[in-house]
Amino acid sequence: MEVAVVKEGKHGILGLGAEDAIVRVEPLASAPENMDDMAKEVLETLLARMGVTASVDCQTKPPVGDGEGVITLDVTGDDLGILIGRRGQTLSSLQYVVRLIVAHQTQARVPVVIDVEGYKQRRYEALQALAQRMAEQVKTRGRPFTLEPMLAYERRIIHLALADDPDVTTESVGEGETRKVVIMPREQ
């Protein structure tokens, strides 16, 4: 939003003679149509400067409801584990940097998702399976189980996977990078 003060307000004396300010608020120009091309170019440039040989495929998913479309960049190539990093932290950081650069260039919030060789989909499925296995252990033992520290989107996958389970509940505990999910028996 662009905010412009048309007329300054007055405080008055003890509230007497006070006047409201007049302010004009206008939305910034909409994001450029070629945002997906821009995001792809930014990622390709970063990969080239990192010395990583890979190709980038870009897909834009249409907006859902009043939301925004999501730009999905899929990176393919040989030996791209370096882009994923430990527990996906490098991939998460790369995605953050690309979002920042594109948002700065377009002056708009840009939802960009980067995936490397289908890593995020495999991780999603593995986390759902882990959630179900640990929930079964919690049910049989009757004691809470604490998972390893996870990124926010990974914790969300665990919470959503067990949200409808009538026998267990989940809770995030900890601070920052040490935040973990605890799976607990639901009190009857």
Secondary structure, 3 states (H helix, E strand, C coil): CEEEEEECCECCECCECCECCEEEEECCCCCCCCHHHHHHHHHHHHHHHHCCCCEEEEEEECCCCCCCCEEEEEEECCCCHHHHCHHHHHHHHHHHHHHHHHHHHHCCCCCEEEEECCHHHHHHHHHHHHHHHHHHHHHHHCCCEECCCCCHHHHHHHHHHHCCCCCEEEEEECCHHHCEEEEEECCC
